[in-house]
Amino acid sequence: MRLKGKTAIVTGGGSGFGAGIARAFAAEGARVMVADINVAAAEDVAKQIGGMAQLVDVADDASVGNMCETALAVFGRLDILVNNAGITHSPQPMEEVGEAEFDRVFAVNAKSVYLTARHLVGHMKGNGAGAILNVASTAGVSPRPRLNWYNASKGWMITATKAMAVELAPHGVRVNALNPVAGETPLLASFMGEDTPEMRAKFLATIPLGRFSTPQDMGNAAVFLCSDEASMITGVALEVDGGRCI
């Protein structure tokens, strides 16, 4: 029960890594808001873990503000924020990615971190404590070709994590990131272009441990970084990647 008495928001919590993190948090005693643009998926996960579901578009300020206000109204305080919601563009030459697609990738993957900070950092500063976890990617460390702007958005998240950590450390707020390799999530097919045995084998050949990241892997790492066990850890981008970035 490493998170007993803690409260948390997990964006993109209705599926994939976010659902794994939400389940792990609840298993360790946290009260969890499962926030997702797919509210039905959020409700399903929330029901499983005894949490609460919240509709949110992480790229929209009003929607993020409503999510944060609701969480604070229900929980009274917020201890943990996980910026997990993310999207990618389809694999293609960088110059062929449309402007609207580029804007959406950066709105969901980067602007969302700014928006949640706007609404929650002041609260955490006031408490003199808090843990923020940004789910970035190995793509931000060791980019794959044809996913250029997705790679760049995740690199932005890693730099933002370190910058936030330095600024918020005097206020007792820790900020870390996770860098998963591709996993069994709804985004896997988008990363690969097509989900075929051949494409999976090609991806797996780049991972020394020979398997994809799982929601459980991410949940385990997230629990540690957001618990008091990691009280001396901030500004870290932890690779949960089976050795992919070696």
C-alpha positions in Angstrom: 0.0 0.0 0.0 2.7 2.5 -1.0 0.2 5.1 -2.2 -2.3 4.7 0.7 -4.1 8.0 1.4 -2.8 9.5 -1.9 -5.0 10.9 -4.6 -4.2 10.8 -8.3 -5.3 11.9 -11.8 -4.3 9.7 -14.7 -5.0 11.1 -18.2 -5.5 8.7 -21.0 -6.5 6.2 -18.2 -9.2 4.4 -20.2 -6.8 2.1 -22.0 -3.2 1.0 -22.6 -0.5 2.3 -20.3 -2.8 4.7 -18.6 -5.2 1.9 -17.5 -2.2 -0.1 -16.3 -1.0 2.9 -14.2 -4.5 3.6 -12.8 -4.9 -0.1 -11.8 -1.5 -0.2 -10.1 -2.2 3.1 -8.2 -5.5 1.7 -6.9 -3.9 -1.6 -5.9 -1.4 0.4 -3.9 -4.1 2.3 -2.1 -4.6 5.5 -4.1 -7.9 7.1 -5.0 -7.8 7.6 -8.7 -9.5 9.8 -11.3 -9.5 8.0 -14.6 -9.6 10.8 -17.2 -10.0 10.1 -20.9 -11.6 11.5 -24.0 -13.3 8.2 -24.3 -15.5 8.5 -21.2 -17.0 5.0 -21.6 -13.5 3.5 -21.5 -12.7 5.6 -18.4 -15.9 4.5 -16.7 -15.0 0.9 -17.3 -11.6 1.2 -15.8 -12.9 3.3 -12.9 -15.5 0.7 -12.1 -12.9 -2.0 -12.0 -10.7 -0.2 -9.5 -13.2 1.7 -7.4 -12.1 5.1 -8.9 -14.0 7.9 -10.6 -14.2 8.6 -14.3 -13.8 12.0 -16.0 -14.3 13.1 -19.6 -11.4 15.2 -20.7 -9.8 16.6 -23.9 -6.2 17.2 -22.6 -5.6 19.7 -25.5 -8.5 22.0 -24.4 -7.9 24.4 -21.6 -11.6 24.5 -20.4 -11.8 20.7 -20.4 -8.6 20.4 -18.4 -9.7 23.1 -16.0 -13.0 21.2 -15.4 -11.1 18.0 -14.8 -8.8 19.6 -12.2 -11.7 21.4 -10.5 -13.7 18.2 -10.3 -10.8 16.3 -8.9 -10.1 18.9 -6.2 -13.7 19.1 -5.3 -14.0 15.4 -4.8 -10.6 14.6 -3.3 -10.0 17.8 -1.4 -6.3 17.7 -2.5 -4.3 16.2 -5.3 -1.0 14.3 -4.7 -0.2 12.8 -8.0 -0.7 13.8 -11.6 0.1 11.5 -14.5 0.2 13.1 -18.0 -0.2 9.9 -19.9 -2.7 10.8 -22.8 -0.9 10.8 -26.1 -1.3 10.3 -29.8 1.0 9.8 -32.8 0.8 10.4 -36.5 1.0 7.6 -39.0 4.5 6.6 -40.1 5.5 8.7 -43.2 8.2 11.0 -44.4 8.4 14.1 -42.2 7.5 16.5 -45.0 4.3 14.6 -45.8 2.7 15.0 -42.3 -0.1 17.5 -42.6 -0.2 20.7 -40.6 -3.5 19.7 -38.8 -2.0 16.3 -37.8 1.2 18.0 -36.6 -0.8 20.5 -34.5 -2.9 17.7 -33.0 0.2 15.7 -32.0 1.8 18.6 -30.2 -1.5 19.7 -28.7 -2.1 16.3 -27.1 1.5 15.3 -26.3 3.0 18.7 -25.3 0.3 21.4 -24.7 -1.5 19.0 -22.3 1.5 19.1 -19.9 1.4 22.9 -20.0 -2.4 23.0 -19.4 -2.4 20.6 -16.4 0.6 22.5 -14.9 -1.4 25.8 -15.2 -4.3 24.3 -13.3 -2.5 22.1 -10.7 1.0 23.3 -10.0 -0.2 26.2 -7.8 -2.2 23.7 -5.7 0.8 21.4 -5.3 3.0 24.4 -4.4 0.5 25.4 -1.8 0.7 21.9 -0.3 4.4 21.8 -0.4 4.3 18.4 -2.0 3.3 16.5 -5.1 4.4 14.1 -7.8 4.0 14.8 -11.5 4.7 12.0 -14.0 4.9 12.6 -17.7 4.7 9.6 -20.0 7.2 10.3 -22.8 8.8 7.6 -24.9 12.0 6.0 -26.1 11.1 7.9 -29.3 12.3 11.0 -27.5 15.7 9.4 -26.8 16.3 7.1 -29.8 14.0 8.2 -32.6 12.6 5.9 -35.2 12.5 7.1 -38.8 9.1 8.2 -40.3 7.7 9.2 -36.9 9.6 12.5 -36.8 7.1 14.9 -35.2 6.0 12.3 -32.7 9.6 11.7 -31.8 10.0 15.5 -31.4 6.9 15.8 -29.2 8.2 13.2 -26.8 11.7 14.8 -26.7 9.8 18.0 -25.7 8.2 16.1 -22.9 11.5 14.9 -21.6 13.0 18.4 -21.6 9.8 19.8 -20.0 10.1 17.2 -17.2 13.6 18.3 -16.4 12.8 22.0 -16.5 9.7 21.5 -14.3 11.7 19.4 -11.9 14.3 22.2 -11.4 11.7 24.9 -10.9 9.4 23.0 -8.6 12.0 21.2 -6.4 12.2 24.1 -3.9 8.4 23.7 -3.5 8.6 20.0 -2.6 7.1 18.9 -6.0 8.9 16.2 -7.9 8.6 15.7 -11.7 9.7 12.6 -13.5 9.0 10.9 -16.8 8.7 7.3 -18.1 10.1 6.3 -21.5 8.3 3.2 -22.6 9.1 1.3 -25.8 6.1 0.4 -28.0 3.6 -1.7 -26.2 0.3 -3.6 -26.4 -1.8 -0.4 -26.6 -4.2 1.1 -29.1 -1.3 3.1 -30.5 0.8 0.1 -31.5 -0.7 -0.3 -35.0 -0.2 3.5 -35.6 3.5 3.2 -34.7 4.0 0.3 -37.0 1.9 1.4 -39.9 0.2 -2.0 -39.9 -0.1 -4.6 -37.2 1.2 -7.8 -38.9 3.4 -10.6 -37.6 6.2 -9.3 -39.8 6.0 -5.8 -38.5 5.9 -7.0 -34.9 9.0 -9.1 -35.5 10.8 -6.1 -36.9 10.0 -4.0 -33.9 10.8 -6.7 -31.4 14.2 -7.3 -33.0 15.2 -3.8 -31.7 14.3 -4.7 -28.1 17.0 -6.7 -26.3 14.6 -8.3 -23.9 12.5 -9.4 -26.8 9.1 -8.1 -25.8 6.9 -5.0 -25.8 6.3 -2.8 -22.7 3.1 -3.8 -21.0 0.6 -1.7 -19.0 1.8 -3.7 -15.9 5.4 -2.7 -16.5 4.4 0.9 -16.7 2.2 0.7 -13.6 5.0 -0.8 -11.5 7.4 1.9 -12.6 4.8 4.7 -12.1 4.0 3.5 -8.5 7.6 3.7 -7.5 8.3 7.1 -9.0 5.1 8.6 -7.5 5.6 7.0 -4.1 7.6 8.2 -1.1 10.2 5.5 -1.9 11.4 7.9 -4.7 11.5 11.0 -2.5 15.0 11.8 -3.7 14.3 11.3 -7.4 13.3 14.1 -9.6 14.0 15.1 -13.2 14.5 11.5 -14.2 13.3 10.0 -17.5 13.2 6.3 -16.7 13.4 4.0 -19.7 11.0 1.1 -19.4 12.1 -0.4 -22.7 13.7 -3.8 -22.4 17.1 -2.3 -23.3 15.9 -0.6 -26.6 17.9 2.6 -25.9 21.2 0.9 -25.0 
